[in-house]
Amino acid sequence: MRLIIRLIAVAAILWLALLFSGYGILIGSHNNAAGLGLQCKYMTARQIVTAQFIHSESGIVGISQCPLLRKSETVIDN
């Protein structure tokens, strides 16, 4: 029982941190536009946000993979 309460408390603290910081955590990604684009999906405290990036395997032009954390457009405390 204590473990369940602790897990719920940790999840609530993480959700509040995402809410007030405006960051999102990567939940999925895939290539689009014939491999030239990369679409990344981030879960924020309020919604799921999709970001488009230019993709290259080397990372010289664009990015090679999605960042784990990403700042969203809106922050709750502005």
mmCIF file of the N, C-alpha and C atoms, coordinates in Angstrom:
data_MODEL
# 
_entry.id   MODEL 
# 
loop_
_atom_site.group_PDB 
_atom_site.id 
_atom_site.type_symbol 
_atom_site.label_atom_id 
_atom_site.label_alt_id 
_atom_site.label_comp_id 
_atom_site.label_asym_id 
_atom_site.label_entity_id 
_atom_site.label_seq_id 
_atom_site.pdbx_PDB_ins_code 
_atom_site.Cartn_x 
_atom_site.Cartn_y 
_atom_site.Cartn_z 
_atom_site.occupancy 
_atom_site.B_iso_or_equiv 
_atom_site.pdbx_formal_charge 
_atom_site.auth_seq_id 
_atom_site.auth_comp_id 
_atom_site.auth_asym_id 
_atom_site.auth_atom_id 
_atom_site.pdbx_PDB_model_num 
ATOM 1   N N  . MET A 1 1  ? 0.815  -1.190 0.000   1.00 0.00 ? 1  MET A N  1 
ATOM 2   C CA . MET A 1 1  ? 0.000  0.000  0.000   1.00 0.00 ? 1  MET A CA 1 
ATOM 3   C C  . MET A 1 1  ? 0.866  1.265  0.000   1.00 0.00 ? 1  MET A C  1 
ATOM 4   N N  . ARG A 1 2  ? 1.928  1.223  0.793   1.00 0.00 ? 2  ARG A N  1 
ATOM 5   C CA . ARG A 1 2  ? 2.831  2.378  0.831   1.00 0.00 ? 2  ARG A CA 1 
ATOM 6   C C  . ARG A 1 2  ? 3.482  2.624  -0.525  1.00 0.00 ? 2  ARG A C  1 
ATOM 7   N N  . LEU A 1 3  ? 3.796  1.545  -1.211  1.00 0.00 ? 3  LEU A N  1 
ATOM 8   C CA . LEU A 1 3  ? 4.427  1.669  -2.524  1.00 0.00 ? 3  LEU A CA 1 
ATOM 9   C C  . LEU A 1 3  ? 3.497  2.368  -3.519  1.00 0.00 ? 3  LEU A C  1 
ATOM 10  N N  . ILE A 1 4  ? 2.236  2.015  -3.489  1.00 0.00 ? 4  ILE A N  1 
ATOM 11  C CA . ILE A 1 4  ? 1.262  2.636  -4.396  1.00 0.00 ? 4  ILE A CA 1 
ATOM 12  C C  . ILE A 1 4  ? 1.119  4.123  -4.091  1.00 0.00 ? 4  ILE A C  1 
ATOM 13  N N  . ILE A 1 5  ? 1.047  4.474  -2.810  1.00 0.00 ? 5  ILE A N  1 
ATOM 14  C CA . ILE A 1 5  ? 0.930  5.882  -2.418  1.00 0.00 ? 5  ILE A CA 1 
ATOM 15  C C  . ILE A 1 5  ? 2.170  6.656  -2.835  1.00 0.00 ? 5  ILE A C  1 
ATOM 16  N N  . ARG A 1 6  ? 3.351  6.068  -2.670  1.00 0.00 ? 6  ARG A N  1 
ATOM 17  C CA . ARG A 1 6  ? 4.593  6.737  -3.082  1.00 0.00 ? 6  ARG A CA 1 
ATOM 18  C C  . ARG A 1 6  ? 4.647  6.925  -4.600  1.00 0.00 ? 6  ARG A C  1 
ATOM 19  N N  . LEU A 1 7  ? 4.216  5.921  -5.357  1.00 0.00 ? 7  LEU A N  1 
ATOM 20  C CA . LEU A 1 7  ? 4.204  6.041  -6.821  1.00 0.00 ? 7  LEU A CA 1 
ATOM 21  C C  . LEU A 1 7  ? 3.249  7.150  -7.273  1.00 0.00 ? 7  LEU A C  1 
ATOM 22  N N  . ILE A 1 8  ? 2.097  7.235  -6.633  1.00 0.00 ? 8  ILE A N  1 
ATOM 23  C CA . ILE A 1 8  ? 1.141  8.290  -6.970  1.00 0.00 ? 8  ILE A CA 1 
ATOM 24  C C  . ILE A 1 8  ? 1.714  9.658  -6.614  1.00 0.00 ? 8  ILE A C  1 
ATOM 25  N N  . ALA A 1 9  ? 2.393  9.764  -5.484  1.00 0.00 ? 9  ALA A N  1 
ATOM 26  C CA . ALA A 1 9  ? 3.006  11.035 -5.079  1.00 0.00 ? 9  ALA A CA 1 
ATOM 27  C C  . ALA A 1 9  ? 4.113  11.450 -6.049  1.00 0.00 ? 9  ALA A C  1 
ATOM 28  N N  . VAL A 1 10 ? 4.936  10.501 -6.469  1.00 0.00 ? 10 VAL A N  1 
ATOM 29  C CA . VAL A 1 10 ? 6.011  10.809 -7.428  1.00 0.00 ? 10 VAL A CA 1 
ATOM 30  C C  . VAL A 1 10 ? 5.426  11.235 -8.769  1.00 0.00 ? 10 VAL A C  1 
ATOM 31  N N  . ALA A 1 11 ? 4.376  10.552 -9.223  1.00 0.00 ? 11 ALA A N  1 
ATOM 32  C CA . ALA A 1 11 ? 3.728  10.917 -10.488 1.00 0.00 ? 11 ALA A CA 1 
ATOM 33  C C  . ALA A 1 11 ? 3.127  12.314 -10.403 1.00 0.00 ? 11 ALA A C  1 
ATOM 34  N N  . ALA A 1 12 ? 2.528  12.663 -9.265  1.00 0.00 ? 12 ALA A N  1 
ATOM 35  C CA . ALA A 1 12 ? 1.952  13.999 -9.097  1.00 0.00 ? 12 ALA A CA 1 
ATOM 36  C C  . ALA A 1 12 ? 3.032  15.073 -9.097  1.00 0.00 ? 12 ALA A C  1 
ATOM 37  N N  . ILE A 1 13 ? 4.162  14.809 -8.466  1.00 0.00 ? 13 ILE A N  1 
ATOM 38  C CA . ILE A 1 13 ? 5.271  15.769 -8.444  1.00 0.00 ? 13 ILE A CA 1 
ATOM 39  C C  . ILE A 1 13 ? 5.839  15.964 -9.846  1.00 0.00 ? 13 ILE A C  1 
ATOM 40  N N  . LEU A 1 14 ? 5.994  14.869 -10.598 1.00 0.00 ? 14 LEU A N  1 
ATOM 41  C CA . LEU A 1 14 ? 6.488  14.982 -11.974 1.00 0.00 ? 14 LEU A CA 1 
ATOM 42  C C  . LEU A 1 14 ? 5.509  15.752 -12.855 1.00 0.00 ? 14 LEU A C  1 
ATOM 43  N N  . TRP A 1 15 ? 4.221  15.517 -12.691 1.00 0.00 ? 15 TRP A N  1 
ATOM 44  C CA . TRP A 1 15 ? 3.213  16.232 -13.466 1.00 0.00 ? 15 TRP A CA 1 
ATOM 45  C C  . TRP A 1 15 ? 3.251  17.726 -13.153 1.00 0.00 ? 15 TRP A C  1 
ATOM 46  N N  . LEU A 1 16 ? 3.375  18.083 -11.879 1.00 0.00 ? 16 LEU A N  1 
ATOM 47  C CA . LEU A 1 16 ? 3.468  19.503 -11.504 1.00 0.00 ? 16 LEU A CA 1 
ATOM 48  C C  . LEU A 1 16 ? 4.734  20.145 -12.062 1.00 0.00 ? 16 LEU A C  1 
ATOM 49  N N  . ALA A 1 17 ? 5.833  19.401 -12.059 1.00 0.00 ? 17 ALA A N  1 
ATOM 50  C CA . ALA A 1 17 ? 7.078  19.924 -12.630 1.00 0.00 ? 17 ALA A CA 1 
ATOM 51  C C  . ALA A 1 17 ? 6.908  20.199 -14.117 1.00 0.00 ? 17 ALA A C  1 
ATOM 52  N N  . LEU A 1 18 ? 6.248  19.300 -14.846 1.00 0.00 ? 18 LEU A N  1 
ATOM 53  C CA . LEU A 1 18 ? 5.996  19.529 -16.264 1.00 0.00 ? 18 LEU A CA 1 
ATOM 54  C C  . LEU A 1 18 ? 5.044  20.703 -16.469 1.00 0.00 ? 18 LEU A C  1 
ATOM 55  N N  . LEU A 1 19 ? 4.056  20.834 -15.606 1.00 0.00 ? 19 LEU A N  1 
ATOM 56  C CA . LEU A 1 19 ? 3.074  21.901 -15.731 1.00 0.00 ? 19 LEU A CA 1 
ATOM 57  C C  . LEU A 1 19 ? 3.710  23.277 -15.579 1.00 0.00 ? 19 LEU A C  1 
ATOM 58  N N  . PHE A 1 20 ? 4.537  23.457 -14.559 1.00 0.00 ? 20 PHE A N  1 
ATOM 59  C CA . PHE A 1 20 ? 5.104  24.770 -14.290 1.00 0.00 ? 20 PHE A CA 1 
ATOM 60  C C  . PHE A 1 20 ? 6.358  25.075 -15.096 1.00 0.00 ? 20 PHE A C  1 
ATOM 61  N N  . SER A 1 21 ? 7.044  24.065 -15.607 1.00 0.00 ? 21 SER A N  1 
ATOM 62  C CA . SER A 1 21 ? 8.252  24.321 -16.398 1.00 0.00 ? 21 SER A CA 1 
ATOM 63  C C  . SER A 1 21 ? 7.945  24.504 -17.872 1.00 0.00 ? 21 SER A C  1 
ATOM 64  N N  . GLY A 1 22 ? 6.858  23.899 -18.357 1.00 0.00 ? 22 GLY A N  1 
ATOM 65  C CA . GLY A 1 22 ? 6.517  23.998 -19.766 1.00 0.00 ? 22 GLY A CA 1 
ATOM 66  C C  . GLY A 1 22 ? 7.234  22.993 -20.640 1.00 0.00 ? 22 GLY A C  1 
ATOM 67  N N  . TYR A 1 23 ? 7.937  22.040 -20.064 1.00 0.00 ? 23 TYR A N  1 
ATOM 68  C CA . TYR A 1 23 ? 8.652  21.032 -20.837 1.00 0.00 ? 23 TYR A CA 1 
ATOM 69  C C  . TYR A 1 23 ? 7.759  19.840 -21.133 1.00 0.00 ? 23 TYR A C  1 
ATOM 70  N N  . GLY A 1 24 ? 8.123  19.112 -22.175 1.00 0.00 ? 24 GLY A N  1 
ATOM 71  C CA . GLY A 1 24 ? 7.445  17.886 -22.536 1.00 0.00 ? 24 GLY A CA 1 
ATOM 72  C C  . GLY A 1 24 ? 8.444  16.755 -22.661 1.00 0.00 ? 24 GLY A C  1 
ATOM 73  N N  . ILE A 1 25 ? 7.990  15.533 -22.446 1.00 0.00 ? 25 ILE A N  1 
ATOM 74  C CA . ILE A 1 25 ? 8.827  14.335 -22.529 1.00 0.00 ? 25 ILE A CA 1 
ATOM 75  C C  . ILE A 1 25 ? 8.502  13.609 -23.824 1.00 0.00 ? 25 ILE A C  1 
ATOM 76  N N  . LEU A 1 26 ? 9.525  13.176 -24.536 1.00 0.00 ? 26 LEU A N  1 
ATOM 77  C CA . LEU A 1 26 ? 9.367  12.469 -25.802 1.00 0.00 ? 26 LEU A CA 1 
ATOM 78  C C  . LEU A 1 26 ? 8.598  11.164 -25.596 1.00 0.00 ? 26 LEU A C  1 
ATOM 79  N N  . ILE A 1 27 ? 7.526  10.977 -26.400 1.00 0.00 ? 27 ILE A N  1 
ATOM 80  C CA . ILE A 1 27 ? 6.756  9.740  -26.317 1.00 0.00 ? 27 ILE A CA 1 
ATOM 81  C C  . ILE A 1 27 ? 6.768  8.956  -27.624 1.00 0.00 ? 27 ILE A C  1 
ATOM 82  N N  . GLY A 1 28 ? 7.246  9.583  -28.710 1.00 0.00 ? 28 GLY A N  1 
ATOM 83  C CA . GLY A 1 28 ? 7.298  8.859  -29.977 1.00 0.00 ? 28 GLY A CA 1 
ATOM 84  C C  . GLY A 1 28 ? 7.868  9.725  -31.090 1.00 0.00 ? 28 GLY A C  1 
ATOM 85  N N  . SER A 1 29 ? 8.402  9.063  -32.109 1.00 0.00 ? 29 SER A N  1 
ATOM 86  C CA . SER A 1 29 ? 8.936  9.792  -33.263 1.00 0.00 ? 29 SER A CA 1 
ATOM 87  C C  . SER A 1 29 ? 8.919  8.881  -34.478 1.00 0.00 ? 29 SER A C  1 
ATOM 88  N N  . HIS A 1 30 ? 8.862  9.512  -35.666 1.00 0.00 ? 30 HIS A N  1 
ATOM 89  C CA . HIS A 1 30 ? 8.999  8.753  -36.909 1.00 0.00 ? 30 HIS A CA 1 
ATOM 90  C C  . HIS A 1 30 ? 9.430  9.693  -38.032 1.00 0.00 ? 30 HIS A C  1 
ATOM 91  N N  . ASN A 1 31 ? 10.048 9.095  -39.061 1.00 0.00 ? 31 ASN A N  1 
ATOM 92  C CA . ASN A 1 31 ? 10.478 9.865  -40.230 1.00 0.00 ? 31 ASN A CA 1 
ATOM 93  C C  . ASN A 1 31 ? 9.279  10.163 -41.110 1.00 0.00 ? 31 ASN A C  1 
ATOM 94  N N  . ASN A 1 32 ? 9.294  11.323 -41.747 1.00 0.00 ? 32 ASN A N  1 
ATOM 95  C CA . ASN A 1 32 ? 8.252  11.657 -42.715 1.00 0.00 ? 32 ASN A CA 1 
ATOM 96  C C  . ASN A 1 32 ? 8.896  12.369 -43.890 1.00 0.00 ? 32 ASN A C  1 
ATOM 97  N N  . ALA A 1 33 ? 8.138  12.673 -44.900 1.00 0.00 ? 33 ALA A N  1 
ATOM 98  C CA . ALA A 1 33 ? 8.603  13.372 -46.106 1.00 0.00 ? 33 ALA A CA 1 
ATOM 99  C C  . ALA A 1 33 ? 9.802  12.664 -46.732 1.00 0.00 ? 33 ALA A C  1 
ATOM 100 N N  . ALA A 1 34 ? 9.644  11.387 -47.003 1.00 0.00 ? 34 ALA A N  1 
ATOM 101 C CA . ALA A 1 34 ? 10.675 10.574 -47.671 1.00 0.00 ? 34 ALA A CA 1 
ATOM 102 C C  . ALA A 1 34 ? 11.992 10.550 -46.909 1.00 0.00 ? 34 ALA A C  1 
ATOM 103 N N  . GLY A 1 35 ? 11.934 10.580 -45.580 1.00 0.00 ? 35 GLY A N  1 
ATOM 104 C CA . GLY A 1 35 ? 13.140 10.519 -44.765 1.00 0.00 ? 35 GLY A CA 1 
ATOM 105 C C  . GLY A 1 35 ? 13.819 11.845 -44.535 1.00 0.00 ? 35 GLY A C  1 
ATOM 106 N N  . LEU A 1 36 ? 13.302 12.935 -45.085 1.00 0.00 ? 36 LEU A N  1 
ATOM 107 C CA . LEU A 1 36 ? 13.935 14.241 -44.912 1.00 0.00 ? 36 LEU A CA 1 
ATOM 108 C C  . LEU A 1 36 ? 13.454 14.960 -43.656 1.00 0.00 ? 36 LEU A C  1 
ATOM 109 N N  . GLY A 1 37 ? 12.329 14.554 -43.116 1.00 0.00 ? 37 GLY A N  1 
ATOM 110 C CA . GLY A 1 37 ? 11.782 15.196 -41.929 1.00 0.00 ? 37 GLY A CA 1 
ATOM 111 C C  . GLY A 1 37 ? 11.659 14.210 -40.780 1.00 0.00 ? 37 GLY A C  1 
ATOM 112 N N  . LEU A 1 38 ? 11.627 14.737 -39.576 1.00 0.00 ? 38 LEU A N  1 
ATOM 113 C CA . LEU A 1 38 ? 11.471 13.923 -38.383 1.00 0.00 ? 38 LEU A CA 1 
ATOM 114 C C  . LEU A 1 38 ? 10.344 14.529 -37.565 1.00 0.00 ? 38 LEU A C  1 
ATOM 115 N N  . GLN A 1 39 ? 9.341  13.723 -37.247 1.00 0.00 ? 39 GLN A N  1 
ATOM 116 C CA . GLN A 1 39 ? 8.206  14.186 -36.463 1.00 0.00 ? 39 GLN A CA 1 
ATOM 117 C C  . GLN A 1 39 ? 8.310  13.582 -35.069 1.00 0.00 ? 39 GLN A C  1 
ATOM 118 N N  . CYS A 1 40 ? 8.334  14.463 -34.061 1.00 0.00 ? 40 CYS A N  1 
ATOM 119 C CA . CYS A 1 40 ? 8.489  14.038 -32.672 1.00 0.00 ? 40 CYS A CA 1 
ATOM 120 C C  . CYS A 1 40 ? 7.239  14.413 -31.890 1.00 0.00 ? 40 CYS A C  1 
ATOM 121 N N  . LYS A 1 41 ? 6.772  13.504 -31.038 1.00 0.00 ? 41 LYS A N  1 
ATOM 122 C CA . LYS A 1 41 ? 5.604  13.769 -30.203 1.00 0.00 ? 41 LYS A CA 1 
ATOM 123 C C  . LYS A 1 41 ? 6.050  13.840 -28.752 1.00 0.00 ? 41 LYS A C  1 
ATOM 124 N N  . TYR A 1 42 ? 5.620  14.928 -28.070 1.00 0.00 ? 42 TYR A N  1 
ATOM 125 C CA . TYR A 1 42 ? 5.976  15.166 -26.679 1.00 0.00 ? 42 TYR A CA 1 
ATOM 126 C C  . TYR A 1 42 ? 4.723  15.254 -25.828 1.00 0.00 ? 42 TYR A C  1 
ATOM 127 N N  . MET A 1 43 ? 4.775  14.643 -24.647 1.00 0.00 ? 43 MET A N  1 
ATOM 128 C CA . MET A 1 43 ? 3.672  14.722 -23.702 1.00 0.00 ? 43 MET A CA 1 
ATOM 129 C C  . MET A 1 43 ? 4.012  15.797 -22.676 1.00 0.00 ? 43 MET A C  1 
ATOM 130 N N  . THR A 1 44 ? 3.184  16.841 -22.634 1.00 0.00 ? 44 THR A N  1 
ATOM 131 C CA . THR A 1 44 ? 3.314  17.870 -21.616 1.00 0.00 ? 44 THR A CA 1 
ATOM 132 C C  . THR A 1 44 ? 2.251  17.602 -20.554 1.00 0.00 ? 44 THR A C  1 
ATOM 133 N N  . ALA A 1 45 ? 2.167  18.460 -19.568 1.00 0.00 ? 45 ALA A N  1 
ATOM 134 C CA . ALA A 1 45 ? 1.169  18.284 -18.517 1.00 0.00 ? 45 ALA A CA 1 
ATOM 135 C C  . ALA A 1 45 ? -0.241 18.573 -19.030 1.00 0.00 ? 45 ALA A C  1 
ATOM 136 N N  . ARG A 1 46 ? -0.368 19.306 -20.140 1.00 0.00 ? 46 ARG A N  1 
ATOM 137 C CA . ARG A 1 46 ? -1.677 19.716 -20.627 1.00 0.00 ? 46 ARG A CA 1 
ATOM 138 C C  . ARG A 1 46 ? -2.125 19.018 -21.909 1.00 0.00 ? 46 ARG A C  1 
ATOM 139 N N  . GLN A 1 47 ? -1.184 18.616 -22.767 1.00 0.00 ? 47 GLN A N  1 
ATOM 140 C CA . GLN A 1 47 ? -1.551 18.062 -24.066 1.00 0.00 ? 47 GLN A CA 1 
ATOM 141 C C  . GLN A 1 47 ? -0.367 17.328 -24.679 1.00 0.00 ? 47 GLN A C  1 
ATOM 142 N N  . ILE A 1 48 ? -0.603 16.726 -25.839 1.00 0.00 ? 48 ILE A N  1 
ATOM 143 C CA . ILE A 1 48 ? 0.473  16.107 -26.616 1.00 0.00 ? 48 ILE A CA 1 
ATOM 144 C C  . ILE A 1 48 ? 0.828  17.075 -27.739 1.00 0.00 ? 48 ILE A C  1 
ATOM 145 N N  . VAL A 1 49 ? 2.116  17.419 -27.841 1.00 0.00 ? 49 VAL A N  1 
ATOM 146 C CA . VAL A 1 49 ? 2.608  18.405 -28.791 1.00 0.00 ? 49 VAL A CA 1 
ATOM 147 C C  . VAL A 1 49 ? 3.428  17.691 -29.854 1.00 0.00 ? 49 VAL A C  1 
ATOM 148 N N  . THR A 1 50 ? 3.238  18.068 -31.114 1.00 0.00 ? 50 THR A N  1 
ATOM 149 C CA . THR A 1 50 ? 4.003  17.506 -32.226 1.00 0.00 ? 50 THR A CA 1 
ATOM 150 C C  . THR A 1 50 ? 4.980  18.552 -32.734 1.00 0.00 ? 50 THR A C  1 
ATOM 151 N N  . ALA A 1 51 ? 6.232  18.134 -32.924 1.00 0.00 ? 51 ALA A N  1 
ATOM 152 C CA . ALA A 1 51 ? 7.270  19.030 -33.435 1.00 0.00 ? 51 ALA A CA 1 
ATOM 153 C C  . ALA A 1 51 ? 7.864  18.424 -34.702 1.00 0.00 ? 51 ALA A C  1 
ATOM 154 N N  . GLN A 1 52 ? 8.115  19.262 -35.702 1.00 0.00 ? 52 GLN A N  1 
ATOM 155 C CA . GLN A 1 52 ? 8.728  18.838 -36.961 1.00 0.00 ? 52 GLN A CA 1 
ATOM 156 C C  . GLN A 1 52 ? 10.173 19.336 -37.011 1.00 0.00 ? 52 GLN A C  1 
ATOM 157 N N  . PHE A 1 53 ? 11.094 18.472 -37.396 1.00 0.00 ? 53 PHE A N  1 
ATOM 158 C CA . PHE A 1 53 ? 12.505 18.822 -37.525 1.00 0.00 ? 53 PHE A CA 1 
ATOM 159 C C  . PHE A 1 53 ? 13.026 18.337 -38.865 1.00 0.00 ? 53 PHE A C  1 
ATOM 160 N N  . ILE A 1 54 ? 14.055 19.005 -39.381 1.00 0.00 ? 54 ILE A N  1 
ATOM 161 C CA . ILE A 1 54 ? 14.787 18.495 -40.543 1.00 0.00 ? 54 ILE A CA 1 
ATOM 162 C C  . ILE A 1 54 ? 15.683 17.375 -40.038 1.00 0.00 ? 54 ILE A C  1 
ATOM 163 N N  . HIS A 1 55 ? 15.736 16.272 -40.781 1.00 0.00 ? 55 HIS A N  1 
ATOM 164 C CA . HIS A 1 55 ? 16.410 15.062 -40.320 1.00 0.00 ? 55 HIS A CA 1 
ATOM 165 C C  . HIS A 1 55 ? 17.571 14.699 -41.231 1.00 0.00 ? 55 HIS A C  1 
ATOM 166 N N  . SER A 1 56 ? 18.689 14.354 -40.628 1.00 0.00 ? 56 SER A N  1 
ATOM 167 C CA . SER A 1 56 ? 19.798 13.735 -41.348 1.00 0.00 ? 56 SER A CA 1 
ATOM 168 C C  . SER A 1 56 ? 20.455 12.738 -40.412 1.00 0.00 ? 56 SER A C  1 
ATOM 169 N N  . GLU A 1 57 ? 20.947 11.648 -40.973 1.00 0.00 ? 57 GLU A N  1 
ATOM 170 C CA . GLU A 1 57 ? 21.566 10.604 -40.142 1.00 0.00 ? 57 GLU A CA 1 
ATOM 171 C C  . GLU A 1 57 ? 22.827 11.109 -39.453 1.00 0.00 ? 57 GLU A C  1 
ATOM 172 N N  . SER A 1 58 ? 23.579 11.981 -40.101 1.00 0.00 ? 58 SER A N  1 
ATOM 173 C CA . SER A 1 58 ? 24.834 12.461 -39.529 1.00 0.00 ? 58 SER A CA 1 
ATOM 174 C C  . SER A 1 58 ? 24.629 13.552 -38.488 1.00 0.00 ? 58 SER A C  1 
ATOM 175 N N  . GLY A 1 59 ? 23.536 14.282 -38.570 1.00 0.00 ? 59 GLY A N  1 
ATOM 176 C CA . GLY A 1 59 ? 23.284 15.369 -37.638 1.00 0.00 ? 59 GLY A CA 1 
ATOM 177 C C  . GLY A 1 59 ? 23.940 16.677 -38.041 1.00 0.00 ? 59 GLY A C  1 
ATOM 178 N N  . ILE A 1 60 ? 24.602 16.714 -39.219 1.00 0.00 ? 60 ILE A N  1 
ATOM 179 C CA . ILE A 1 60 ? 25.245 17.945 -39.683 1.00 0.00 ? 60 ILE A CA 1 
ATOM 180 C C  . ILE A 1 60 ? 24.183 18.950 -40.116 1.00 0.00 ? 60 ILE A C  1 
ATOM 181 N N  . VAL A 1 61 ? 23.234 18.509 -40.909 1.00 0.00 ? 61 VAL A N  1 
ATOM 182 C CA . VAL A 1 61 ? 22.103 19.343 -41.314 1.00 0.00 ? 61 VAL A CA 1 
ATOM 183 C C  . VAL A 1 61 ? 20.878 18.789 -40.613 1.00 0.00 ? 61 VAL A C  1 
ATOM 184 N N  . GLY A 1 62 ? 20.283 19.552 -39.731 1.00 0.00 ? 62 GLY A N  1 
ATOM 185 C CA . GLY A 1 62 ? 19.137 19.061 -38.981 1.00 0.00 ? 62 GLY A CA 1 
ATOM 186 C C  . GLY A 1 62 ? 19.579 18.248 -37.777 1.00 0.00 ? 62 GLY A C  1 
ATOM 187 N N  . ILE A 1 63 ? 18.709 17.357 -37.319 1.00 0.00 ? 63 ILE A N  1 
ATOM 188 C CA . ILE A 1 63 ? 19.022 16.519 -36.169 1.00 0.00 ? 63 ILE A CA 1 
ATOM 189 C C  . ILE A 1 63 ? 18.941 15.054 -36.562 1.00 0.00 ? 63 ILE A C  1 
ATOM 190 N N  . SER A 1 64 ? 19.671 14.205 -35.843 1.00 0.00 ? 64 SER A N  1 
ATOM 191 C CA . SER A 1 64 ? 19.652 12.781 -36.150 1.00 0.00 ? 64 SER A CA 1 
ATOM 192 C C  . SER A 1 64 ? 18.576 12.041 -35.357 1.00 0.00 ? 64 SER A C  1 
ATOM 193 N N  . GLN A 1 65 ? 18.202 12.577 -34.182 1.00 0.00 ? 65 GLN A N  1 
ATOM 194 C CA . GLN A 1 65 ? 17.129 11.979 -33.386 1.00 0.00 ? 65 GLN A CA 1 
ATOM 195 C C  . GLN A 1 65 ? 16.446 13.055 -32.550 1.00 0.00 ? 65 GLN A C  1 
ATOM 196 N N  . CYS A 1 66 ? 15.279 12.755 -32.054 1.00 0.00 ? 66 CYS A N  1 
ATOM 197 C CA . CYS A 1 66 ? 14.502 13.725 -31.279 1.00 0.00 ? 66 CYS A CA 1 
ATOM 198 C C  . CYS A 1 66 ? 15.127 13.944 -29.899 1.00 0.00 ? 66 CYS A C  1 
ATOM 199 N N  . PRO A 1 67 ? 15.132 15.193 -29.426 1.00 0.00 ? 67 PRO A N  1 
ATOM 200 C CA . PRO A 1 67 ? 15.591 15.444 -28.053 1.00 0.00 ? 67 PRO A CA 1 
ATOM 201 C C  . PRO A 1 67 ? 14.623 14.822 -27.045 1.00 0.00 ? 67 PRO A C  1 
ATOM 202 N N  . LEU A 1 68 ? 15.141 14.370 -25.914 1.00 0.00 ? 68 LEU A N  1 
ATOM 203 C CA . LEU A 1 68 ? 14.317 13.722 -24.899 1.00 0.00 ? 68 LEU A CA 1 
ATOM 204 C C  . LEU A 1 68 ? 13.338 14.710 -24.260 1.00 0.00 ? 68 LEU A C  1 
ATOM 205 N N  . LEU A 1 69 ? 13.777 15.934 -23.990 1.00 0.00 ? 69 LEU A N  1 
ATOM 206 C CA . LEU A 1 69 ? 12.928 16.979 -23.425 1.00 0.00 ? 69 LEU A CA 1 
ATOM 207 C C  . LEU A 1 69 ? 12.832 18.135 -24.398 1.00 0.00 ? 69 LEU A C  1 
ATOM 208 N N  . ARG A 1 70 ? 11.679 18.801 -24.434 1.00 0.00 ? 70 ARG A N  1 
ATOM 209 C CA . ARG A 1 70 ? 11.487 19.949 -25.315 1.00 0.00 ? 70 ARG A CA 1 
ATOM 210 C C  . ARG A 1 70 ? 10.587 20.957 -24.631 1.00 0.00 ? 70 ARG A C  1 
ATOM 211 N N  . LYS A 1 71 ? 10.967 22.228 -24.720 1.00 0.00 ? 71 LYS A N  1 
ATOM 212 C CA . LYS A 1 71 ? 10.161 23.307 -24.162 1.00 0.00 ? 71 LYS A CA 1 
ATOM 213 C C  . LYS A 1 71 ? 8.962  23.536 -25.070 1.00 0.00 ? 71 LYS A C  1 
ATOM 214 N N  . SER A 1 72 ? 7.768  23.595 -24.494 1.00 0.00 ? 72 SER A N  1 
ATOM 215 C CA . SER A 1 72 ? 6.567  23.843 -25.285 1.00 0.00 ? 72 SER A CA 1 
ATOM 216 C C  . SER A 1 72 ? 6.335  25.338 -25.422 1.00 0.00 ? 72 SER A C  1 
ATOM 217 N N  . GLU A 1 73 ? 5.338  25.720 -26.191 1.00 0.00 ? 73 GLU A N  1 
ATOM 218 C CA . GLU A 1 73 ? 5.075  27.128 -26.471 1.00 0.00 ? 73 GLU A CA 1 
ATOM 219 C C  . GLU A 1 73 ? 4.452  27.858 -25.295 1.00 0.00 ? 73 GLU A C  1 
ATOM 220 N N  . THR A 1 74 ? 3.575  27.209 -24.561 1.00 0.00 ? 74 THR A N  1 
ATOM 221 C CA . THR A 1 74 ? 2.858  27.884 -23.489 1.00 0.00 ? 74 THR A CA 1 
ATOM 222 C C  . THR A 1 74 ? 3.305  27.359 -22.128 1.00 0.00 ? 74 THR A C  1 
ATOM 223 N N  . VAL A 1 75 ? 3.414  28.260 -21.172 1.00 0.00 ? 75 VAL A N  1 
ATOM 224 C CA . VAL A 1 75 ? 3.755  27.916 -19.806 1.00 0.00 ? 75 VAL A CA 1 
ATOM 225 C C  . VAL A 1 75 ? 2.626  28.417 -18.924 1.00 0.00 ? 75 VAL A C  1 
ATOM 226 N N  . ILE A 1 76 ? 2.234  27.658 -17.941 1.00 0.00 ? 76 ILE A N  1 
ATOM 227 C CA . ILE A 1 76 ? 1.059  27.972 -17.142 1.00 0.00 ? 76 ILE A CA 1 
ATOM 228 C C  . ILE A 1 76 ? 1.263  29.218 -16.280 1.00 0.00 ? 76 ILE A C  1 
ATOM 229 N N  . ASP A 1 77 ? 2.481  29.556 -15.881 1.00 0.00 ? 77 ASP A N  1 
ATOM 230 C CA . ASP A 1 77 ? 2.691  30.664 -14.962 1.00 0.00 ? 77 ASP A CA 1 
ATOM 231 C C  . ASP A 1 77 ? 3.044  31.982 -15.635 1.00 0.00 ? 77 ASP A C  1 
ATOM 232 N N  . ASN A 1 78 ? 2.877  32.108 -16.939 1.00 0.00 ? 78 ASN A N  1 
ATOM 233 C CA . ASN A 1 78 ? 3.179  33.377 -17.625 1.00 0.00 ? 78 ASN A CA 1 
ATOM 234 C C  . ASN A 1 78 ? 2.122  34.402 -17.381 1.00 0.00 ? 78 ASN A C  1 
# 
